[in-house]
Amino acid sequence: MPSSFRTMSRANVLVVVILLLHFKTWCVAKPSSDEATLIGNINFACSETSCKDLLGKGGPCYLPDNLWNHASLAMNLYYQAKGRNTWNCHFAGSGLIVTTDPSESSRLPHKT
């Protein structure tokens, strides 16, 4: 069980599980994540999934060209590929599960 669940009450864990099962979810980088963490997340996620072609210059997901968006895409690809488990979005505390489609990025927290 992820350490973040150990500090939650059973009722709160149940609510989180119900929400994650009921809604479509995505994994994005926390806006507070530093550059080194985001780069590490991209490297890890892309070593486990096929995301380098998507993130490469001229690739379909290259724009917007900033580290937060690129890390969020890589992290979400990993999260989706591994079954959308909460622990697949942990990324040492730098991942955030959201119920808003990241393609609607104006509605998500992000670095500008």
Secondary structure in CASP SS format (residue, H / E / C, confidence):
PFRMAT SS
TARGET T0000
AUTHOR 0000-0000-0000
METHOD secondary structure of the structure
MODEL  1
M C 1.00
P C 1.00
S H 1.00
S H 1.00
F H 1.00
R H 1.00
T C 1.00
M C 1.00
S C 1.00
R H 1.00
A H 1.00
N H 1.00
V H 1.00
L H 1.00
V H 1.00
V H 1.00
V H 1.00
I H 1.00
L H 1.00
L H 1.00
L H 1.00
H H 1.00
F C 1.00
K C 1.00
T C 1.00
W E 1.00
C E 1.00
V E 1.00
A E 1.00
K C 1.00
P C 1.00
S C 1.00
S C 1.00
D C 1.00
E H 1.00
A H 1.00
T H 1.00
L H 1.00
I H 1.00
G H 1.00
N H 1.00
I H 1.00
N H 1.00
F H 1.00
A H 1.00
C H 1.00
S H 1.00
E H 1.00
T C 1.00
S C 1.00
C C 1.00
K H 1.00
D H 1.00
L H 1.00
L H 1.00
G C 1.00
K C 1.00
G C 1.00
G C 1.00
P C 1.00
C C 1.00
Y C 1.00
L C 1.00
P C 1.00
D C 1.00
N C 1.00
L H 1.00
W H 1.00
N H 1.00
H H 1.00
A H 1.00
S H 1.00
L H 1.00
A H 1.00
M H 1.00
N H 1.00
L H 1.00
Y H 1.00
Y H 1.00
Q H 1.00
A H 1.00
K C 1.00
G C 1.00
R C 1.00
N C 1.00
T H 1.00
W H 1.00
N H 1.00
C H 1.00
H C 1.00
F H 1.00
A H 1.00
G H 1.00
S C 1.00
G E 1.00
L E 1.00
I E 1.00
V E 1.00
T C 1.00
T C 1.00
D C 1.00
P H 1.00
S H 1.00
E H 1.00
S H 1.00
S H 1.00
R H 1.00
L C 1.00
P C 1.00
H C 1.00
K C 1.00
T C 1.00
END
